[in-house]
Each structure stands twice: as structure tokens, then as C-alpha cells.
């Protein structure tokens, strides 16, 4: 499933709105990336959203 392993962010749902304001269903998917992270002294592969990757890179 498309889910961030750190914050739990998943796909959310909403509507596309045309010029006539007719609503059709759409998905908002998180920007997930497979990255290597140091965890407990070892490198672990995790699926993280880009916001979490940015947070890990902060000093």
C-alpha cells in the first residue's frame, strides 16, 4: 500500500472541478520515495514521503 513508514501519510480523495463545477472523483497521492536510512547503527530501506526525508536531512 502507498504509505509513509514514518508519518503514515496515505492517498486521500477529493474532486476535480470542471468549468461548469461538475465534480468528478480524483486521488491525491503522497510523493513516496524508497530511501536508505540509518536506524540503530544499520542501514535500513524505508518508504518515506518527501516531507519526512527533508526532516531527516535537517541538522
Biopython code that builds the backbone (N, CA, C, O; Angstrom):
import numpy as np
from Bio.PDB.StructureBuilder import StructureBuilder

atoms = [
    (1, "UNK", "N", (0.836, -1.180, 0.000)),
    (1, "UNK", "CA", (0.000, 0.000, 0.000)),
    (1, "UNK", "C", (0.882, 1.244, 0.000)),
    (1, "UNK", "O", (1.971, 1.236, 0.574)),
    (2, "UNK", "N", (0.417, 2.303, -0.637)),
    (2, "UNK", "CA", (1.166, 3.563, -0.683)),
    (2, "UNK", "C", (1.032, 4.266, 0.659)),
    (2, "UNK", "O", (0.041, 4.946, 0.928)),
    (3, "UNK", "N", (2.064, 4.085, 1.509)),
    (3, "UNK", "CA", (2.007, 4.656, 2.849)),
    (3, "UNK", "C", (3.416, 4.978, 3.334)),
    (3, "UNK", "O", (4.334, 4.174, 3.177)),
    (4, "UNK", "N", (3.578, 6.159, 3.922)),
    (4, "UNK", "CA", (4.862, 6.547, 4.505)),
    (4, "UNK", "C", (5.061, 5.757, 5.795)),
    (4, "UNK", "O", (4.161, 5.688, 6.632)),
    (5, "UNK", "N", (6.247, 5.161, 5.952)),
    (5, "UNK", "CA", (6.509, 4.334, 7.130)),
    (5, "UNK", "C", (6.803, 5.160, 8.377)),
    (5, "UNK", "O", (6.828, 4.611, 9.479)),
    (6, "UNK", "N", (7.025, 6.468, 8.232)),
    (6, "UNK", "CA", (7.331, 7.317, 9.384)),
    (6, "UNK", "C", (6.102, 8.059, 9.889)),
    (6, "UNK", "O", (5.810, 8.031, 11.085)),
    (7, "UNK", "N", (5.374, 8.728, 8.984)),
    (7, "UNK", "CA", (4.244, 9.554, 9.433)),
    (7, "UNK", "C", (2.890, 8.930, 9.102)),
    (7, "UNK", "O", (1.865, 9.392, 9.603)),
    (8, "UNK", "N", (2.866, 7.882, 8.260)),
    (8, "UNK", "CA", (1.613, 7.212, 7.941)),
    (8, "UNK", "C", (0.784, 7.892, 6.869)),
    (8, "UNK", "O", (-0.393, 7.571, 6.701)),
    (9, "UNK", "N", (1.383, 8.834, 6.136)),
    (9, "UNK", "CA", (0.651, 9.552, 5.081)),
    (9, "UNK", "C", (0.236, 8.577, 3.983)),
    (9, "UNK", "O", (1.049, 7.781, 3.512)),
    (10, "UNK", "N", (-1.048, 8.642, 3.575)),
    (10, "UNK", "CA", (-1.567, 7.761, 2.536)),
    (10, "UNK", "C", (-2.317, 8.576, 1.487)),
    (10, "UNK", "O", (-2.378, 9.803, 1.562)),
    (11, "UNK", "N", (-2.883, 7.878, 0.516)),
    (11, "UNK", "CA", (-3.672, 8.513, -0.530)),
    (11, "UNK", "C", (-4.943, 9.100, 0.076)),
    (11, "UNK", "O", (-5.612, 8.454, 0.883)),
    (12, "UNK", "N", (-5.273, 10.340, -0.324)),
    (12, "UNK", "CA", (-6.528, 10.962, 0.091)),
    (12, "UNK", "C", (-7.361, 11.216, -1.156)),
    (12, "UNK", "O", (-6.843, 11.188, -2.273)),
    (13, "UNK", "N", (-8.639, 11.460, -0.964)),
    (13, "UNK", "CA", (-9.554, 11.597, -2.086)),
    (13, "UNK", "C", (-10.207, 12.967, -2.099)),
    (13, "UNK", "O", (-10.394, 13.595, -1.057)),
    (14, "UNK", "N", (-10.547, 13.416, -3.288)),
    (14, "UNK", "CA", (-11.201, 14.706, -3.448)),
    (14, "UNK", "C", (-11.943, 14.742, -4.773)),
    (14, "UNK", "O", (-12.342, 13.701, -5.296)),
    (15, "UNK", "N", (-12.127, 15.940, -5.318)),
    (15, "UNK", "CA", (-12.860, 16.116, -6.567)),
    (15, "UNK", "C", (-12.086, 16.966, -7.557)),
    (15, "UNK", "O", (-11.405, 17.919, -7.178)),
    (16, "UNK", "N", (-12.198, 16.611, -8.841)),
    (16, "UNK", "CA", (-11.817, 17.508, -9.915)),
    (16, "UNK", "C", (-13.021, 18.393, -10.162)),
    (16, "UNK", "O", (-14.154, 17.913, -10.125)),
    (17, "UNK", "N", (-12.805, 19.663, -10.412)),
    (17, "UNK", "CA", (-13.913, 20.573, -10.708)),
    (17, "UNK", "C", (-13.720, 21.138, -12.105)),
    (17, "UNK", "O", (-12.700, 21.764, -12.395)),
    (18, "UNK", "N", (-14.711, 20.912, -12.978)),
    (18, "UNK", "CA", (-14.654, 21.456, -14.319)),
    (18, "UNK", "C", (-15.147, 22.906, -14.305)),
    (18, "UNK", "O", (-15.536, 23.429, -13.261)),
    (19, "UNK", "N", (-15.123, 23.544, -15.478)),
    (19, "UNK", "CA", (-15.581, 24.939, -15.584)),
    (19, "UNK", "C", (-17.051, 25.071, -15.159)),
    (19, "UNK", "O", (-17.464, 26.100, -14.625)),
    (20, "UNK", "N", (-17.826, 24.015, -15.406)),
    (20, "UNK", "CA", (-19.241, 24.040, -15.019)),
    (20, "UNK", "C", (-19.450, 23.603, -13.568)),
    (20, "UNK", "O", (-20.586, 23.464, -13.113)),
    (21, "UNK", "N", (-18.342, 23.386, -12.841)),
    (21, "UNK", "CA", (-18.337, 22.969, -11.436)),
    (21, "UNK", "C", (-18.866, 21.548, -11.217)),
    (21, "UNK", "O", (-19.270, 21.199, -10.107)),
    (22, "UNK", "N", (-18.863, 20.732, -12.271)),
    (22, "UNK", "CA", (-19.232, 19.324, -12.128)),
    (22, "UNK", "C", (-18.097, 18.609, -11.400)),
    (22, "UNK", "O", (-16.933, 18.764, -11.771)),
    (23, "UNK", "N", (-18.422, 17.828, -10.369)),
    (23, "UNK", "CA", (-17.414, 17.158, -9.550)),
    (23, "UNK", "C", (-17.189, 15.731, -10.041)),
    (23, "UNK", "O", (-18.139, 14.965, -10.204)),
    (24, "UNK", "N", (-15.923, 15.378, -10.276)),
    (24, "UNK", "CA", (-15.552, 14.000, -10.580)),
    (24, "UNK", "C", (-14.488, 13.587, -9.569)),
    (24, "UNK", "O", (-13.690, 14.415, -9.129)),
    (25, "UNK", "N", (-14.478, 12.319, -9.206)),
    (25, "UNK", "CA", (-13.568, 11.834, -8.171)),
    (25, "UNK", "C", (-12.128, 11.829, -8.647)),
    (25, "UNK", "O", (-11.856, 11.582, -9.822)),
    (26, "UNK", "N", (-11.197, 12.105, -7.725)),
    (26, "UNK", "CA", (-9.771, 12.039, -8.004)),
    (26, "UNK", "C", (-9.019, 11.621, -6.749)),
    (26, "UNK", "O", (-9.589, 11.575, -5.659)),
    (27, "UNK", "N", (-7.721, 11.312, -6.913)),
    (27, "UNK", "CA", (-6.869, 10.902, -5.797)),
    (27, "UNK", "C", (-5.728, 11.899, -5.636)),
    (27, "UNK", "O", (-5.208, 12.434, -6.615)),
    (28, "UNK", "N", (-5.351, 12.138, -4.382)),
    (28, "UNK", "CA", (-4.155, 12.901, -4.063)),
    (28, "UNK", "C", (-3.164, 11.897, -3.492)),
    (28, "UNK", "O", (-3.327, 11.431, -2.365)),
    (29, "UNK", "N", (-2.128, 11.560, -4.275)),
    (29, "UNK", "CA", (-1.168, 10.558, -3.836)),
    (29, "UNK", "C", (0.050, 11.223, -3.199)),
    (29, "UNK", "O", (0.516, 12.250, -3.693)),
    (30, "UNK", "N", (0.578, 10.652, -2.101)),
    (30, "UNK", "CA", (1.779, 11.225, -1.487)),
    (30, "UNK", "C", (3.001, 10.937, -2.360)),
    (30, "UNK", "O", (3.040, 9.938, -3.078)),
    (31, "UNK", "N", (3.990, 11.816, -2.290)),
    (31, "UNK", "CA", (5.235, 11.641, -3.042)),
    (31, "UNK", "C", (6.157, 10.738, -2.230)),
    (31, "UNK", "O", (6.939, 11.220, -1.410)),
    (32, "UNK", "N", (6.065, 9.435, -2.458)),
    (32, "UNK", "CA", (6.834, 8.443, -1.695)),
    (32, "UNK", "C", (8.104, 8.050, -2.423)),
    (32, "UNK", "O", (8.112, 7.896, -3.645)),
    (33, "UNK", "N", (9.180, 7.888, -1.659)),
    (33, "UNK", "CA", (10.483, 7.508, -2.203)),
    (33, "UNK", "C", (11.048, 6.364, -1.363)),
    (33, "UNK", "O", (10.855, 6.316, -0.148)),
    (34, "UNK", "N", (11.757, 5.433, -2.038)),
    (34, "UNK", "CA", (12.466, 4.367, -1.323)),
    (34, "UNK", "C", (13.860, 4.887, -0.993)),
    (34, "UNK", "O", (14.637, 5.187, -1.899)),
    (35, "UNK", "N", (14.189, 4.999, 0.305)),
    (35, "UNK", "CA", (15.482, 5.549, 0.722)),
    (35, "UNK", "C", (16.139, 4.646, 1.753)),
    (35, "UNK", "O", (15.481, 3.857, 2.431)),
    (36, "UNK", "N", (17.474, 4.785, 1.852)),
    (36, "UNK", "CA", (18.225, 4.074, 2.892)),
    (36, "UNK", "C", (18.403, 5.016, 4.069)),
    (36, "UNK", "O", (18.834, 6.156, 3.898)),
    (37, "UNK", "N", (18.067, 4.537, 5.275)),
    (37, "UNK", "CA", (18.118, 5.351, 6.481)),
    (37, "UNK", "C", (18.930, 4.609, 7.535)),
    (37, "UNK", "O", (18.831, 3.388, 7.664)),
    (38, "UNK", "N", (19.737, 5.359, 8.289)),
    (38, "UNK", "CA", (20.469, 4.757, 9.404)),
    (38, "UNK", "C", (19.519, 4.611, 10.587)),
    (38, "UNK", "O", (18.945, 5.590, 11.063)),
    (39, "UNK", "N", (19.364, 3.376, 11.052)),
    (39, "UNK", "CA", (18.456, 3.103, 12.168)),
    (39, "UNK", "C", (19.113, 2.083, 13.087)),
    (39, "UNK", "O", (19.326, 0.932, 12.704)),
    (40, "UNK", "N", (19.428, 2.509, 14.286)),
    (40, "UNK", "CA", (20.070, 1.611, 15.244)),
    (40, "UNK", "C", (21.455, 1.160, 14.802)),
    (40, "UNK", "O", (21.867, 0.037, 15.094)),
    (41, "UNK", "N", (22.184, 2.042, 14.090)),
    (41, "UNK", "CA", (23.529, 1.705, 13.647)),
    (41, "UNK", "C", (23.598, 0.895, 12.368)),
    (41, "UNK", "O", (24.690, 0.521, 11.941)),
    (42, "UNK", "N", (22.454, 0.609, 11.738)),
    (42, "UNK", "CA", (22.449, -0.133, 10.479)),
    (42, "UNK", "C", (21.635, 0.623, 9.433)),
    (42, "UNK", "O", (20.758, 1.422, 9.760)),
    (43, "UNK", "N", (21.945, 0.351, 8.172)),
    (43, "UNK", "CA", (21.183, 0.958, 7.094)),
    (43, "UNK", "C", (19.938, 0.116, 6.826)),
    (43, "UNK", "O", (20.019, -1.102, 6.664)),
    (44, "UNK", "N", (18.779, 0.792, 6.782)),
    (44, "UNK", "CA", (17.511, 0.117, 6.542)),
    (44, "UNK", "C", (16.829, 0.806, 5.374)),
    (44, "UNK", "O", (16.883, 2.030, 5.252)),
    (45, "UNK", "N", (16.189, 0.028, 4.518)),
    (45, "UNK", "CA", (15.448, 0.589, 3.395)),
    (45, "UNK", "C", (14.027, 0.896, 3.852)),
    (45, "UNK", "O", (13.351, 0.027, 4.404)),
    (46, "UNK", "N", (13.564, 2.137, 3.624)),
    (46, "UNK", "CA", (12.228, 2.539, 4.036)),
    (46, "UNK", "C", (11.541, 3.311, 2.924)),
    (46, "UNK", "O", (12.193, 3.918, 2.075)),
    (47, "UNK", "N", (10.211, 3.279, 2.942)),
    (47, "UNK", "CA", (9.415, 4.079, 2.024)),
    (47, "UNK", "C", (8.947, 5.304, 2.796)),
    (47, "UNK", "O", (8.130, 5.196, 3.711)),
    (48, "UNK", "N", (9.477, 6.484, 2.417)),
    (48, "UNK", "CA", (9.167, 7.718, 3.132)),
    (48, "UNK", "C", (8.619, 8.767, 2.168)),
    (48, "UNK", "O", (8.951, 8.776, 0.983)),
    (49, "UNK", "N", (7.763, 9.659, 2.704)),
    (49, "UNK", "CA", (7.311, 10.791, 1.898)),
    (49, "UNK", "C", (8.427, 11.832, 1.881)),
    (49, "UNK", "O", (9.305, 11.817, 2.743)),
    (50, "UNK", "N", (8.393, 12.728, 0.911)),
    (50, "UNK", "CA", (9.469, 13.696, 0.747)),
    (50, "UNK", "C", (9.555, 14.646, 1.935)),
    (50, "UNK", "O", (10.643, 15.125, 2.255)),
    (51, "UNK", "N", (8.441, 14.927, 2.594)),
    (51, "UNK", "CA", (8.466, 15.795, 3.773)),
    (51, "UNK", "C", (9.282, 15.143, 4.891)),
    (51, "UNK", "O", (10.056, 15.827, 5.560)),
    (52, "UNK", "N", (9.125, 13.853, 5.102)),
    (52, "UNK", "CA", (9.894, 13.140, 6.127)),
    (52, "UNK", "C", (11.375, 13.064, 5.750)),
    (52, "UNK", "O", (12.235, 13.146, 6.626)),
    (53, "UNK", "N", (11.682, 12.909, 4.473)),
    (53, "UNK", "CA", (13.073, 12.873, 4.023)),
    (53, "UNK", "C", (13.739, 14.211, 4.309)),
    (53, "UNK", "O", (14.887, 14.260, 4.751)),
    (54, "UNK", "N", (13.002, 15.314, 4.052)),
    (54, "UNK", "CA", (13.519, 16.651, 4.341)),
    (54, "UNK", "C", (13.780, 16.826, 5.830)),
    (54, "UNK", "O", (14.795, 17.407, 6.216)),
    (55, "UNK", "N", (12.873, 16.328, 6.674)),
    (55, "UNK", "CA", (13.027, 16.434, 8.123)),
    (55, "UNK", "C", (14.263, 15.687, 8.606)),
    (55, "UNK", "O", (14.956, 16.153, 9.510)),
    (56, "UNK", "N", (14.549, 14.510, 8.000)),
    (56, "UNK", "CA", (15.716, 13.719, 8.402)),
    (56, "UNK", "C", (17.015, 14.417, 8.009)),
    (56, "UNK", "O", (18.027, 14.265, 8.693)),
    (57, "UNK", "N", (17.000, 15.180, 6.919)),
    (57, "UNK", "CA", (18.203, 15.846, 6.421)),
    (57, "UNK", "C", (18.543, 17.096, 7.234)),
    (57, "UNK", "O", (19.671, 17.584, 7.168)),
    (58, "UNK", "N", (17.588, 17.617, 7.995)),
    (58, "UNK", "CA", (17.841, 18.831, 8.790)),
    (58, "UNK", "C", (18.873, 18.577, 9.871)),
    (58, "UNK", "O", (18.893, 17.500, 10.467)),
    (59, "UNK", "N", (19.751, 19.576, 10.139)),
    (59, "UNK", "CA", (20.759, 19.390, 11.190)),
    (59, "UNK", "C", (20.164, 19.501, 12.581)),
    (59, "UNK", "O", (20.882, 19.369, 13.572)),
]
sb = StructureBuilder()
sb.init_structure("model")
sb.init_model(0)
sb.init_chain("A")
sb.init_seg("    ")
for serial, (resi, resn, name, xyz) in enumerate(atoms, 1):
    if name == "N":
        sb.init_residue(resn, " ", resi, " ")
    sb.init_atom(name, np.array(xyz, "f"), 0.0, 1.0, " ", f" {name:<3s}", serial, name[0])
structure = sb.get_structure()
